[in-house]
Amino acid sequence: MSLTRRRFLTATATLACTATGLFAFVSSSKAEQYWLVSAATDHNNQHFVCAVDLQGNEISRISLPARGHDAINIEGKPGRAIIFARRPGLYAFEVDFISGQIVHHIRPEQGYHFYGHGVLSTRENTLLTSENHFGTGNGFIVERDASNYQIINRYPSGGIGPHQIALMSNDETLAIANGGIKTHPDQPRKKLNIDSMKPNLSYLDLVSGKIIEQHQLDNPQLSIRHLGVSAKDKVIAGLQYQGIRTDLVPLAVSHIQGSSLKYLKASKQQWRSMNQYTASICVDDNNSLVAISCPRADMITYWSLNNDSFLGTERLSDGAGLAYTDKLFASSGKGQIAELAKGSISSSRLAFSFNQLRWDNHLLAMKIT
C-alpha cells in the first residue's frame, strides 16, 4: 500500500566519519528527480520494498512475501522497478511506487530459483535473470520478454551460482559473477559445495547464447558475487571469502575483456580490515572512483577506477547498499541512508534515518523525471 509522505531526518551518532565528522542534511537542486529504492525488513520481521526521495520522505512501502535483495529500474515506466527475492528466491515483482502496488509477479520455472539479481536489455526488450537449476546445481541466465515476462530462452551461465549480472555497453555482452556456491530452496541459506566450488567471471554473448570468455581466481573459495561496470566496460568484481576466518585474502578484482583478472591494489592491513566480505559496488565515472561496501567491517571503501589503487574508507555501521545520482549514497542495516562526499573521502553527511527498518544489501537510484 502507498503510505503518507513523512519526513525522517533524525541525525544519529552511529555513522562515524574518518575525517571531519560533520553531519548535514541532504540538499539538492535535483532532489525530486530521484527516488532511492531498497528492500527492507522491519522489527517485526516483515519484508518490504521501499522508495524514499532525497529529502527523506517515504514515497511508498510495498509488502513482500519474503526478504528482497536487489532492484532494477524500468526505463520508460516512471515510478516502477523490479525487485528480486534474496537467494534462493522464488519471486520477482514489477512494482509501482506511485500506486503502491505489485503490477506483475515473475516466477521461476519449476526446478529453478532466482539469485537476487537481474538486468533489463533494450536490445530486444528483455529481462535477464541469474537462476539456479537446483536439481543439477547448474547456473543459467534466463531471458524473458520484458512486456509480459514470458520466458524466451535459457543460457548456461558458465558455472554454479550466478549472482549479479551486468550488461556491457554494446548491450549484447553480459558479465556474469558465477559465485560457485550451490544452493537449494529446501535448505535456503546452506552452502552445499564449499569444498568443491569453482567461481568464475564469465561473459555471455546474447546473440549466439555462448560463453565467449571466462576467468577464474587462484583461490577457489573466493566467491565472485557483485559487479560494477564503468562507461568504458571495465568490470569491478567484489568477492566473499568462504574459507578459514583467519585467512588474509584480497576481496576485489578488476577486468577488461581480453586480459587477465587483476586484484585491486591494497595493503595486507587494508584487506584484513574488510573482514573477508564485500556487498555492493558503485562506479562513479565522473570522478574515476569505485566504492565497495563492507557491511561486516562497518565501512565503505574507495578505490581509483583508473589504476585500481586503494584510496581510503569511511565508517558506516552495517553499510551495504550503494547508489549514485549526482551524489553517492549508502544504506545500512541500521536504517540509515548516508550521503557520501562526491569524489572525496573526507566529509560524509548523514542524510536520513529510518529507525524501524533494516535496509538490505543493495540500493537503487531511480530517476523519475
Number of C-alpha atoms within 10 A of each C-alpha: 13 16 13 11 13 12 15 15 17 14 16 13 9 13 25 20 22 15 13 12 14 12 19 14 17 17 10 12 6 11 13 13 15 20 25 24 29 27 31 27 23 15 10 8 12 14 21 24 28 23 26 23 20 24 19 23 17 21 22 24 23 21 19 20 11 16 20 28 24 26 28 21 21 18 14 8 10 15 22 23 23 25 27 27 24 24 24 24 25 22 21 26 20 21 22 20 25 14 16 21 18 18 14 14 12 18 16 18 13 9 12 22 26 29 25 25 27 27 21 23 18 12 10 13 13 21 23 26 27 27 32 32 21 20 9 10 20 19 28 24 26 23 25 21 17 17 9 11 17 14 16 11 12 15 18 19 30 25 25 28 35 35 28 24 26 23 22 18 13 9 15 17 18 24 25 30 30 29 27 28 27 24 23 21 15 9 10 12 12 14 15 14 14 16 12 12 21 22 26 25 27 23 24 23 17 17 8 10 16 14 19 14 15 19 15 16 18 7 13 20 23 27 30 32 28 27 27 24 24 18 12 10 16 17 23 26 28 26 23 22 21 18 17 9 9 9 12 17 20 24 25 27 19 20 19 14 16 8 9 13 20 14 17 22 18 18 12 11 9 15 19 18 16 24 21 24 25 28 22 26 26 25 26 24 15 10 13 14 20 25 25 30 32 31 25 17 19 21 25 29 20 22 21 19 22 12 11 20 16 18 16 17 23 22 20 29 22 26 33 27 30 29 24 19 17 12 14 20 26 26 31 28 20 20 22 28 28 25 25 23 14 18 17 13 19 18 18 27 23 28 25 25 21 18 14 13 23 22 30 26 27 25 27 23 24 26 16 15 9
